[in-house]
Amino acid sequence: MADYLNPQGWLLALLQTLLFVAAAPLLVGWIRLLKATLQNRRAASPLQPYRDLIKLFGKEPVVADTASVIFRAAPYVVFSTTVVTAAVIPLIAVNLPTAAIADVIVLVGFLALARFFLALAGMDVGTAFGGMGASREMTISSLGEPAMLMAIFTLTMTAQSTNIAHAIDFMLSSGFVLRPSFMFALFGMLLVAVAETGRIPVDNPTTHLELTMLHEAMILEYSGRHLALMEWAAQLKLMIYGVLIVNVFLPWGIATRLTPQALLLGLVTVLVKLMALAVVLAVAETGLAKMRLFRAPEFLNLAFLLALLGMLSHVILEVGA
């Protein structure tokens, strides 16, 4: 496992975190390119999210007179908390010091902290749309977090550890084993990821219709570098869920040794898996329409049911045996 006194491990952990943060806008650009291609539209460059962030960072933020210090501090808290969340998730290597620090419960806590300040920022200015978006966001998160925990616990119960790095190590050491519990948990996790990242059919990240917005309604009053941090944090959150899905449920290819060859293989493997996951997401969003808001609890109830079936399958087929 990770050596906390190894300077090379901490350096690689820092580089992995920087790669995580830097690659998040590229993943969003790749998804937009795929969706435009599938919909027979002229696609922008996959690098367009970087240009948008640079443009926003170059603008001075405009803050409402009714905004408090919470509104001004929320972008920095949300972005930094999301970066810390990314730091504890194995991206290209599993045996790094940061990966062994936090378990899945702390991971969900980090995401909840960022969501809490995002909701506070939406309500702080006092606009109707901000409060509406914050209320909807907290409703969806209250249904999505239990499903996410149930899906991850299905894996961690098999590995007998709530630490993500330990669970990935167990998956790699046990080899390819077809477990029905993991299939149910994977499908449940996919539905949770769609809802938590504000993708179709739960939310539309490109919408400008105030009555249908969730995430966008909470950041409607932001501009300049504040908006850039919020947008970057949202892109990073999408990357976090994508890496959780491909590295926790399909961990093959991730580096278990800190050698250049293993790290290069881990980088190439995670890129291929994320690109394939983006294709699945683009196809799903092209074929589906945004559902009405009152249907979102049913969507997340299905995710919880799948995760619960995964847990029961683990208990019946593995523990019972």
C-alpha positions in Angstrom: 0.0 0.0 0.0 0.9 3.7 0.0 4.1 4.8 1.8 3.4 8.1 3.6 7.2 8.9 3.9 7.9 8.5 0.2 8.5 11.9 -1.4 8.1 10.4 -4.8 4.6 9.2 -3.9 3.5 12.7 -2.7 4.9 14.2 -5.9 3.0 11.8 -8.1 -0.1 12.4 -6.0 0.2 16.1 -6.6 0.8 15.6 -10.4 -2.2 13.2 -10.5 -4.4 15.9 -8.9 -3.2 18.5 -11.3 -3.9 16.2 -14.2 -7.4 15.5 -12.8 -8.2 19.2 -12.6 -6.6 20.1 -15.9 -8.4 17.3 -17.8 -11.9 18.0 -16.6 -12.7 20.7 -19.2 -11.4 18.4 -21.9 -13.8 15.7 -20.9 -16.7 18.1 -21.2 -15.5 19.3 -24.6 -15.2 15.7 -25.8 -18.8 15.0 -24.7 -20.1 18.2 -26.5 -18.2 17.1 -29.6 -19.8 13.6 -29.5 -23.3 15.1 -29.0 -22.9 17.5 -31.8 -21.7 14.8 -34.1 -24.6 12.5 -33.2 -27.1 15.3 -33.7 -25.7 16.3 -37.1 -24.5 19.7 -35.8 -21.3 21.5 -36.4 -19.2 20.9 -33.3 -17.0 23.3 -31.5 -13.4 22.3 -30.6 -13.0 20.0 -27.6 -10.7 22.8 -26.3 -13.6 25.3 -26.2 -14.2 24.8 -22.4 -10.6 26.0 -21.8 -11.2 29.1 -23.9 -14.4 29.8 -22.0 -12.6 29.5 -18.6 -9.8 31.8 -19.8 -12.3 34.4 -21.0 -14.2 34.3 -17.7 -11.0 34.5 -15.6 -10.1 37.7 -17.5 -13.4 39.4 -16.5 -14.1 41.3 -13.3 -17.0 39.7 -11.3 -20.1 41.8 -10.8 -21.6 41.2 -7.3 -25.1 42.3 -6.3 -25.5 44.8 -3.5 -27.5 42.3 -1.5 -24.8 39.6 -1.6 -23.0 38.7 1.6 -19.6 37.3 2.2 -21.0 33.8 1.6 -21.8 34.7 -2.0 -18.2 35.9 -2.6 -16.5 33.0 -0.8 -18.7 30.2 -2.2 -16.9 29.8 -5.5 -13.5 29.4 -3.8 -15.0 26.9 -1.2 -16.8 24.9 -3.9 -13.8 24.7 -6.2 -11.2 23.9 -3.5 -13.5 21.2 -1.9 -14.0 19.6 -5.3 -10.2 19.6 -5.9 -9.7 17.9 -2.5 -12.3 15.3 -3.5 -10.4 14.7 -6.7 -7.1 14.3 -4.9 -8.3 11.3 -2.9 -9.6 9.4 -5.9 -7.1 7.1 -7.7 -6.8 8.3 -11.3 -3.8 6.6 -12.9 -2.2 5.0 -9.8 -3.8 3.3 -6.8 -0.9 3.2 -4.3 -0.5 6.9 -3.6 -0.5 8.5 -0.2 -3.6 10.7 -0.9 -5.7 7.7 -2.0 -5.3 5.9 1.3 -6.3 8.9 3.4 -10.0 9.1 3.0 -12.7 6.5 2.5 -16.0 6.6 0.6 -17.9 8.2 3.4 -15.5 11.1 3.6 -15.7 11.4 -0.2 -19.4 11.8 -0.1 -19.0 14.3 2.8 -16.6 16.5 0.6 -19.2 16.5 -2.2 -22.0 17.4 0.3 -19.9 20.3 1.6 -19.5 21.7 -1.8 -23.2 21.3 -2.5 -24.0 23.0 0.8 -22.1 26.2 -0.1 -23.5 26.1 -3.6 -27.0 26.0 -2.3 -26.2 28.8 0.2 -24.8 30.9 -2.6 -27.9 30.4 -4.7 -30.2 31.6 -1.8 -27.8 34.4 -0.6 -28.7 37.1 -3.1 -32.4 36.6 -2.6 -33.5 35.9 -6.2 -36.4 33.6 -6.8 -34.5 31.5 -9.3 -31.6 31.0 -6.9 -33.8 29.7 -4.1 -35.7 27.5 -6.5 -32.5 26.0 -7.9 -31.1 25.4 -4.4 -34.3 23.7 -3.2 -34.3 21.4 -6.2 -30.6 20.6 -5.9 -30.9 19.6 -2.2 -34.0 17.5 -3.0 -32.1 15.6 -5.7 -29.0 15.2 -3.5 -31.0 13.8 -0.6 -32.2 11.0 -2.9 -29.0 10.6 -4.8 -26.5 10.3 -1.9 -28.1 7.2 -0.3 -28.1 5.4 -3.7 -24.5 6.3 -4.2 -23.5 5.1 -0.8 -25.4 1.9 -1.3 -23.7 1.3 -4.7 -20.2 1.9 -3.3 -20.9 -0.1 -0.1 -21.7 -3.1 -2.4 -18.1 -3.0 -3.6 -16.5 -2.1 -0.3 -18.4 -5.0 1.5 -16.8 -7.4 -0.9 -13.4 -5.9 -0.3 -14.1 -5.6 3.4 -12.9 -1.9 3.4 -14.6 1.4 2.8 -11.3 2.8 1.4 -11.5 3.2 -2.4 -7.8 2.3 -2.9 -8.2 -0.9 -0.8 -11.3 -1.8 -2.8 -9.5 -1.3 -6.1 -6.6 -3.4 -4.9 -9.0 -6.2 -4.0 -10.6 -6.1 -7.4 -7.3 -6.3 -9.1 -6.0 -9.1 -6.9 -9.1 -11.2 -7.3 -9.0 -11.0 -11.1 -12.0 -10.9 -13.4 -15.0 -12.4 -11.6 -18.5 -11.9 -12.8 -20.5 -10.7 -9.8 -24.2 -9.8 -10.3 -24.0 -7.5 -7.3 -21.5 -5.3 -9.1 -23.6 -5.1 -12.2 -26.6 -3.8 -10.2 -24.4 -1.4 -8.3 -22.8 -0.1 -11.5 -26.2 0.7 -13.1 -27.3 2.4 -9.9 -24.1 4.4 -9.8 -24.6 5.5 -13.5 -28.0 6.8 -12.7 -26.8 8.7 -9.6 -23.9 10.2 -11.7 -26.4 11.5 -14.3 -28.5 13.2 -11.6 -25.7 14.5 -9.5 -23.8 16.1 -12.4 -27.0 17.7 -13.9 -27.1 15.8 -17.1 -30.1 14.8 -19.3 -32.7 13.5 -18.5 -32.6 15.0 -14.9 -31.2 18.4 -15.9 -29.9 20.1 -19.0 -26.5 21.8 -18.6 -27.0 24.0 -21.6 -30.5 25.2 -20.8 -31.4 28.9 -20.5 -35.0 28.3 -19.4 -35.2 29.4 -15.8 -38.1 27.3 -14.8 -36.3 24.1 -15.7 -32.9 24.8 -14.4 -31.3 23.1 -11.4 -27.6 23.8 -11.2 -27.6 26.8 -13.5 -30.2 28.5 -11.4 -27.9 28.6 -8.4 -25.0 30.3 -10.3 -27.2 32.6 -12.4 -25.9 35.7 -10.5 -22.3 34.8 -10.9 -19.9 36.4 -13.4 -16.2 36.7 -14.2 -13.8 34.6 -12.2 -16.5 33.6 -9.8 -18.5 32.0 -12.6 -15.3 30.4 -14.0 -14.6 28.7 -10.6 -18.2 27.4 -10.4 -18.1 26.1 -14.0 -14.7 24.5 -13.5 -16.0 22.8 -10.3 -19.0 21.4 -12.2 -16.7 20.0 -14.9 -14.5 18.6 -12.2 -17.4 16.9 -10.5 -18.4 15.2 -13.8 -14.8 14.0 -14.1 -14.9 12.7 -10.5 -18.0 10.6 -11.1 -16.6 9.3 -14.4 -13.4 8.2 -12.8 -15.2 6.6 -9.9 -17.2 4.5 -12.4 -14.4 3.4 -14.6 -11.7 2.9 -11.9 -13.8 1.4 -9.1 -16.0 -0.9 -11.1 -13.6 -1.5 -14.0 -10.2 -1.0 -12.4 -8.1 -3.0 -14.8 -5.2 -1.1 -16.2 -4.7 1.3 -13.3 -1.0 1.4 -12.1 -0.2 -0.6 -9.0 3.5 0.2 -9.1 5.0 3.6 -9.4 7.1 2.9 -12.4 7.1 5.0 -15.6 5.7 2.1 -17.7 2.9 1.3 -15.2 2.0 5.0 -14.9 1.9 5.5 -18.7 -0.3 2.4 -19.0 -2.6 3.7 -16.3 -2.9 7.1 -18.0 -3.7 5.6 -21.4 -6.2 3.1 -19.9 -8.1 5.7 -17.9 -8.3 8.0 -21.0 -9.7 5.2 -23.1 -12.2 4.2 -20.5 -13.4 7.9 -20.0 -13.7 8.4 -23.7 -15.8 5.2 -23.9 -18.0 6.4 -21.0 -18.4 9.8 -22.7 -19.7 8.0 -25.8 -22.3 6.2 -23.7 -23.3 9.4 -22.1 -23.6 11.3 -25.4 -25.7 8.5 -27.0 -28.0 8.5 -24.0 -28.4 12.3 -23.9 -29.1 12.3 -27.7 -31.8 9.7 -27.4 -33.5 11.0 -24.3 -35.4 14.2 -23.5 -35.3 16.0 -20.2 -37.9 14.6 -17.9 -40.3 16.8 -15.8 -39.0 17.7 -12.4 -41.5 15.5 -10.5 -40.2 12.5 -12.3 -36.7 13.0 -10.9 -37.5 11.2 -7.5 -38.7 8.2 -9.5 -35.4 8.2 -11.4 -33.4 8.3 -8.2 -35.6 5.7 -6.6 -34.7 3.4 -9.4 -31.0 4.1 -8.8 -31.5 3.2 -5.1 -33.4 0.1 -6.0 -30.6 -1.1 -8.3 -28.0 -0.4 -5.6 -30.1 -2.2 -3.0 -30.5 -5.2 -5.3 -26.7 -5.2 -5.6 -26.3 -5.2 -1.9 -28.9 -8.0 -1.5 -27.2 -10.0 -4.3 -23.9 -9.7 -2.5 -25.4 -10.9 0.8 -27.3 -13.8 -0.7 -24.8 -15.1 -3.3 -21.5 -14.3 -1.6 -22.0 -14.0 2.1 -24.7 -16.6 2.3 -22.6 -19.0 0.3 
